[in-house]
Structures are given as C-alpha cells and as structure tokens.
Amino acid sequence: MSKVSLFDRRVIDNFLKITSGISATLSLVVLFVGIPEECKTTYGWIFIGALLVIYLMIWVWSNNLNKIEIDIEGSEVTIKVGDIFLEPGLKAIAFNEYFDTLVDNKIIAESSLNGIFIKNHLDVSVSELDRYIGDYAFETSEILESNIERKSGKKVRHQIGTVCVYKSYLLTAFTKFDESNKAEITMPEYLEFLINFWDKVNNVYAQESVSTPIFGSGITRIKGHKTISDEDLLKIMLWTFRISEMRFKYPARLTIVIHKDKIKQINLLDIKSARNGV
C-alpha cells in the first residue's frame, strides 16, 4: 500500500512546478525552431507521454523519500533512514529507568538499540559502565528510590528523561519496567520523558549535533495506545521539541534516525509539507 496516493495534492503541486518550467522552455524553443506539420501529432503524443513519466517519477520519489530537512523554530532538523551509530556528535540511547545493562533477552533484548550499544559499541567492560553511571552520572534529585525488592537487574530507579553523558553517547532513562521486566510507558509518561529529555539535552549538548532514534519505535509498549504508529511517535517528538526550550545553534543540528525496516510506515512527504513537521 502506497504512503502517498497517486493524486496527492503535493504530488500534483510538484508536478505543476516542474511542467511549468518545461512548458516555458518549449515555448521559447518553438519560437525559433519550426515543427513540420506532419510531426506535430507525433511530438504531441511524445510530450504527453513524457509528462506522464515525470508524474509517475514524482509519485514514486514521494513514496520512497528517506531523508528530509526541516526548520523548527530556528533549529535545523534532519529526519532520515540510517544507522545512529554512524552519526557524528552525540547519540541518544534509551535505557530503562534503572539503567540496566544486563543483555539477556529478558531485561534487555540483544536486538534492541540498547542491547546493540552494550554488545557491539561499548568500549569498556559493562561493570565499568555501571560504576560510571552509579558514581558520577546523576544528581541526587534524579534518583527516585531504591527498589530493594527487585529480583533481577539494578535497584536504583531514576526519573524518566534523566540523561547521562558517556563519551559520545547520551544514555537516557526512557522506559518503566513492570514486575515481569517488560518495558512499558503511558502516553503522559511518554510526553513527560520527551519534555525532560529535551531539557536535559539543552544543558549538556555543548553545541554538538545530537542524533536520536524514534523513541518508542521498538518493543516498548505504550499503554492504551497499542496501535500508535511510528509516524505518530515521530510527530509527537517534533511537537515536544518545538514547545521545549531546546534550540540548536548552527552548525549543530538534531537528527532523528529511522531504522530501514520502519521507513515504509512513515510518510516523510507529509512531515516535510507540514509546518514545523507537525
């Protein structure tokens, strides 16, 4: 199923912009180059066929768009398909509220961004990262409680949106865990996370570019919103960024990286066409 319909208004507008330029050019050409009478019908059909091909190319391009750039209140924002680990600057990695680091496919899945970071991109031992998080990373006000009854994983619970700067990474407390260690978050908590996250990033980014995934796009469950799409989550991220005080000063920018398997669910043309992306 196409993300952009064949007769989408924006496809038509782009087509008209291109064809107006072509028509103006051809009008100038025929002023100086005569077309034989017997060839006019043939050339006319060729011209109509070329226009049809151009329209279909614009439509296909709109459905396969995988990178856009928008301006949100003076901040440059790029939304694209890619690998967040290859992005320059600071890269946001979502942890749970305990900042667990045990990749056992129960607490942390190997296939999650969190798991990939710990397994493939962490340049120190997990115990050293744990010490760094525990000893240096957080202010006391961001620690909510010590859950001594928790059977597996860490005991100290942090406020969602808490950010720990570790080298070129922004480790952030995103999800809450239920008693079965399943990641879940409510929509109010999701909004709270994003507002806190942008606020913390504003304090620590030091004019470096920041890359994030679409938070909530993986296995995280947003309670009461089982059918919410990745495009909806992306729009919520852009909206909370716009209303926050977070602003990137040039040349720093925000990049939201979409996994290649998720882009089919997201209409970037729709986001590009909207004011401030939402």
N, C-alpha and C positions, 0 to 999 in steps of 0.2 A: 504493500500500500504506500502511495506517494505521500510525503510530508507536505508537499506543495502541490495544489491542484493545477491541472493543465491551464485553467483560465483564471488563475490567481491574479488579482489586480496588480500586484507588484511585478509579476512576470510580464503582464501587458505593458505596464509603465516602462520597464526596462527595454522591452521590445520597441516601443514607440520612440524612445530616446535614440536607440541605435538606427532605426529605419529613417528617422527624420534626417540624420546626418548623411545616410546613404542616398536618400532622395535628393537632398540639396546638392550633393556631389554629382549625381547623374544628371540633374537639371543643367548644371554648368557644362558638363561634357557634351550633351546633345545640342547645346548652342553652337558648338564649334565642329562637331562631328555628325555628319548626316547618317541616318539609318535608312538603308534601302527599304522601300515599301513592302517588298515581299518577305523581308526578315522581321518586320515589326511584331507579327503574331508569335513567331518562334521566340524572339527575345523577350516578349511579354510573359510567356509561359516560364521561361528560364528565370526571369526576375521574380515571379510569384513563387516558383519552387525554391529559389534562394532564400526568400523571406520566410517560407515555411521551415526550412532547415535552421535558419537563425533563431526562429521562435522556439523550436524544439531544443536547440542547444542551450538557450537561456533557461528553459524549464528544467532540463537535465542538470545544468550547473546549479540551479537553485536547490534541487533535491540532494545534490552531493556537496553542498557547501560545508567545508570542515574548518574554516577559520574566519573570524570576523574581528573587527576592531571598533570599539565604541568609546564615546567620551561620557563619563559620568561625573558631573559637577567639576570638570577640570582635570579629572584623573583619567589616564589612558588605560583602558581595559581590553585585554585580548582574550577571546574565548576560542579554543582550538582543540583539535584532536592531537594527542601526543603522549609522551612519557614524562611524567612530572619529575622523575629523577634526572632527566637530561636538561631541565630548565636551569637558567642562570639565577643567581640570587638565592633568596630564602624559599624553602619548600615546606609547605604545611603538611604534617602527617597527623591524622586523627587517632588518638588513643581513647581508651575508656576513662571514666572518672577516677580510676585507681592507678592509672598509668602502668597497667600490667605489661609485662614483657615476655610472658610465657607463651611461646608459639607451639601449641599442642593440638590445634584444631578443635579445641573446646573453649578455651578463653580467647585465644587469638588464632584465626584461620591463616594457614600458610598463603592462601591465595589473596588475602586482603592486603590493602596498601600498607597497613600497619605491619603485617607479617612479612611482606616483601622487604620492607625497610629493615626490620630486625635481622632477617635471614641473609639478605644479599647486599645491604648497603651500610650496615653498621660497622665502623672500622675499629671498634673496641669490643671487649667482651660484654655480654649482657649484664653481668654483675657490676662492671664499671659504669655502665649507663645507669643502672639502678642507684648506685652511690651518687652519681652526679645529680640525678633527679631528686633524691632524698636529701642530699646535703646542701645543695646550692641553688636549686631552681626556683623555689617558691617562697612567697611571702606567707607568713602565718595566717593572714586573713583569707587566703585562698584555700586553706585546708579546712574542710567542713567537720570531719570527725575521723576517729579511728574505729573501724569496724572489726573488732577482735573476734567476732563470731564467724567471720567469713572463712570458709573451709579451704579454698584454694585461691591463689593469687595474693596480691598485696592487700594490706589492711587500711591504708590511709586513703580516704576519699577526698577528692578535690572539687572545687566549684567548676561546673562546665564553662568552657571558654578560657580556662586557665592556659597560659602559654609558657612553655619552657624553651628558650633558645639554646639549641645544641648544635654548635658549629653552623652549618648552612641549613639547618632544619628548625622549623617551628613545631615542636611537639605540643599538641593541644588536647585537652580533655573534652571529648565530644559526647560519647555515649554513656548512658547509665546501664548498669547490669542488674538483672533481676536475680532471684535466688538460684536460678539454674544457669547463671552466667551467660544469658542471652542478651545481646545488645539491643536496647530499645530506648526510645525517647518520644515524648509527646510533642505535639506541634508548638505549644507555648514554650517548652524547654528548648526546642529547635531554634525558635526565634531568640530566646534568651542566650543560647550558645553563640549565635551569629553576632548579636549585638556586643556581647562580651569579647568575642574573638576579634572583631574589627577594632574595638577599643584597645585591646592589648597589643595588637599589631601596630597600631598608631604610635604606641610608646616604645616599641623595640625595633622597628624595621630599619632605622638609621639610613633612610633614603636608598635602601636596596630594593630591587624588584622582588615581588612576592608571588609565588605560584601556589595555587590550591587545587584540590580535586573538587568535584561537586559533592559537598558534604551530604551524607545520607544516601548516596547513589549505590552503595554496596549492599551488604547483608543487614545493615541496621534497619530495625523496624520502627516506623513512626506510628505510634499507637493511634488508632482511629482514622488513619489515612493509608490503608493498605494499597490503594490503587493510585497513590500520588506518583506522578511521572518524574523522570529526571529533569525534563524541561521545566516543570513546576518548581522543583527544588532550585534549579539554576536561577529562575526568575526571582525566587524568594531571596537567594543570596545577593543578587544585584540590587533588589529593593532595600535590603537591610544595609548594604554598603552605601547606597545613596543617602539614606537618612542618618547614617553614622557620621562621626566627625573625621573618619579616616579619609585622607587625601594623599595621593602620591604625587610628589613633585618630580617633574621631568629631570632626567630620563627614566626614573623609576616608574614601574607600572605594575598593575595587577594582571596576572594571567590565570585564567581558570581552565584547567586541563581536563578534557573529556577522554575517557577510555574509548579506544577504537570500536569496541563492541557496543557502545552506548549511543554513538552518534546517530544511528538510524532512528532513534526515539526522539531526537531533538531537532526542531526546526530553527536553524540559526538565522534564516532569512526573516522569520517572524521577529526574532530578538533584535536583529540588525535594524529592522524597519521601525521598531518601537522607540519612543522617547526614553532615553536613559536605559534602554534594554528591557524595560518592563512596561 
